Amino acid sequence: MIKLFYSLGSCSLASHIALEEAGAPYEAVRTDVRKGDQRKPEYLALNPKGRVPALVTDQGVLTENVAILAWIAQAFPEARLAPTDPWGFAQAQAFNAYLAATVHVAHAHRHRGYRWADEETSFEDMRRKVPQTVGECFELIETELLKGPWVLGEQYSICDGYLFTMLMWATDRLKFDLSEN
């Protein structure tokens, strides 16, 4: 049985969406990061990174959305959640890697400045910069990366649920108005 360890409002939503879209049989296990569940010994034994998502499969444990999303797409090919040709799959991976390594990190400066600095004044500066950096990320996505009508073109993919998660953060947490876009 597949188990997804997730936290409400976190990036693990993308993996949750992909499992649903794939029609995968799985169990969702809520991990309350506000209460520190991700730092408990039993969770760290499963995922020493102490983050969500974590996906338990018959083959082992996967962490990181990019890897989990790729696995779901390949484990459930009938759902057609990713291109099967090497170039198309690489484009999906490139898009998801951009979300993970750039958009997510830009957003994290809003409330996790302690990962990059020690001074409170640094945290304040990071928070002020977030709307600009995240806005620039979404402008690039819209003008250069989206193929339309879905991220990769005509077919819904693992990229779309991940982008939805990042857009939700931008509109709900940063209060971006994307109605003109």
C-alpha positions in Angstrom: 0.0 0.0 0.0 1.3 3.5 -0.9 1.3 6.0 2.0 1.7 9.7 1.5 2.9 11.7 4.4 1.6 15.3 3.9 1.0 18.5 5.8 -2.0 20.8 5.2 -1.0 23.9 3.1 2.4 22.5 2.2 3.9 21.6 -1.2 2.9 18.0 -0.5 -0.5 19.0 -2.0 1.1 18.5 -5.4 1.9 14.8 -4.7 -1.6 14.4 -3.2 -3.2 15.8 -6.4 -1.1 13.5 -8.6 -2.1 10.4 -6.6 -5.7 11.3 -7.0 -5.4 12.1 -10.7 -3.6 8.8 -11.2 -6.4 6.9 -9.4 -3.7 5.3 -7.2 -4.7 3.3 -4.1 -3.0 5.1 -1.2 -3.4 6.2 2.4 -2.8 9.8 3.3 -1.1 10.4 6.6 -1.3 13.9 8.0 1.9 15.2 9.4 1.3 18.3 11.5 4.5 20.4 11.0 3.3 23.1 13.2 3.3 20.6 16.1 6.7 19.3 15.0 5.5 15.8 13.8 8.2 15.9 11.1 10.9 16.0 13.9 9.6 13.0 15.8 11.9 10.0 15.8 9.4 7.7 14.0 9.1 10.2 11.2 12.8 10.9 11.0 13.3 7.1 10.7 11.2 7.2 7.6 12.5 10.5 6.3 15.7 11.8 7.8 15.2 15.1 6.0 12.3 15.9 8.4 10.1 17.4 5.6 7.0 16.5 3.7 6.1 15.0 1.4 7.3 11.4 1.9 5.9 8.6 -0.1 6.1 5.1 1.1 6.0 2.5 -1.7 6.7 -1.2 -1.9 10.1 -0.3 -3.2 11.0 2.1 -0.4 10.5 5.7 0.6 10.6 8.6 -1.8 11.0 12.2 -0.8 11.0 15.5 -2.8 8.0 16.4 -4.9 9.9 16.2 -8.2 10.9 12.6 -7.6 7.5 11.6 -6.2 5.6 13.2 -9.1 7.8 11.4 -11.6 7.3 8.1 -9.8 3.5 8.5 -9.8 3.5 9.3 -13.5 5.6 6.3 -14.3 4.0 3.9 -11.9 0.5 4.7 -13.2 1.1 5.3 -17.0 -2.5 4.8 -17.9 -3.3 8.1 -16.2 -1.1 9.9 -18.8 0.3 12.4 -16.2 3.7 12.9 -18.0 5.0 12.6 -21.5 6.5 9.2 -22.2 9.1 10.4 -24.7 12.5 11.3 -23.2 12.4 14.9 -24.4 8.9 15.6 -23.2 9.6 13.9 -19.8 12.7 16.0 -19.4 10.7 19.1 -20.0 8.2 18.1 -17.3 11.1 17.5 -15.0 12.7 20.9 -15.8 9.4 22.7 -15.1 8.9 20.8 -11.8 12.5 21.4 -10.8 12.0 25.1 -11.4 9.0 25.1 -9.1 10.9 23.2 -6.4 14.3 25.0 -6.6 13.3 28.5 -7.5 9.6 29.3 -6.9 9.3 27.4 -3.7 12.6 28.8 -2.4 11.6 32.3 -3.3 8.4 31.9 -1.4 10.1 30.3 1.6 12.1 33.5 2.2 8.8 35.0 3.5 8.6 32.8 6.6 11.8 30.7 6.7 14.5 33.3 6.6 16.3 31.5 9.4 17.5 29.0 6.8 19.6 31.6 5.1 20.4 34.2 7.8 20.6 34.8 11.6 19.7 38.5 12.0 16.1 39.6 12.3 16.8 42.5 10.1 17.8 40.1 7.4 14.5 38.3 7.8 12.6 41.5 7.3 14.5 42.3 4.2 13.8 38.8 2.8 10.1 39.2 3.5 9.9 42.5 1.7 11.6 41.0 -1.4 9.3 38.0 -1.7 6.5 39.6 -3.7 9.1 40.8 -6.3 11.0 37.5 -6.6 7.9 35.3 -6.6 6.2 37.7 -9.1 9.2 37.5 -11.4 9.0 33.7 -11.2 5.3 33.7 -12.2 5.9 36.2 -15.0 8.6 33.9 -16.4 6.2 30.9 -16.1 3.5 32.8 -17.9 5.5 34.4 -20.7 8.1 31.6 -21.4 7.3 28.3 -19.8 3.5 27.6 -20.2 2.7 25.8 -23.4 -1.1 26.1 -22.9 -3.8 25.3 -22.1 -2.0 23.1 -19.6 1.6 23.6 -18.5 3.0 21.2 -21.2 0.4 21.8 -23.8 -2.8 19.9 -24.6 -2.5 17.3 -21.9 -2.9 17.7 -18.1 0.3 16.6 -16.3 2.1 16.3 -13.0 3.2 19.8 -13.6 -0.3 21.3 -13.4 -1.0 20.1 -9.9 2.4 21.4 -8.7 1.8 24.8 -10.4 -1.6 24.9 -8.8 0.0 24.5 -5.4 2.5 27.3 -6.0 -0.3 29.6 -7.3 -2.4 28.9 -4.3 0.5 30.0 -2.1 0.8 33.2 -4.2 -2.8 34.1 -4.1 -3.7 32.9 -0.6 -0.5 33.8 1.3 1.0 36.6 -0.7 -2.4 38.0 -1.9 -1.2 38.2 -5.5 -4.0 39.3 -7.8 -3.7 37.1 -10.8 -7.1 38.0 -12.3 -5.5 40.0 -15.1 -3.4 37.0 -16.1 
